[in-house]
């Protein structure tokens, strides 16, 4: 397992767990980051990571991405 922030561009990964406070987990779940879901890294710019989750492009900060553990 590794944090989402360590995944490479174009890589398709599976979310294994989300770390952090309950409000952080809820925020990420509302964006579509749920355990067992797939995420594709699109690109990284200005400290943000752009991902494709549930057919939607979402930009999250690197610190937020480091709370999402993927495989």
Beta strands, then each sheet from edge to edge (+ up, - down):
strand 1: 2-3
strand 2: 12-18
strand 3: 38-45
strand 4: 48-53
strand 5: 56-61
strand 6: 68-70
sheet 1: 1+ 6- 2+ 3- 4+ 5-
end
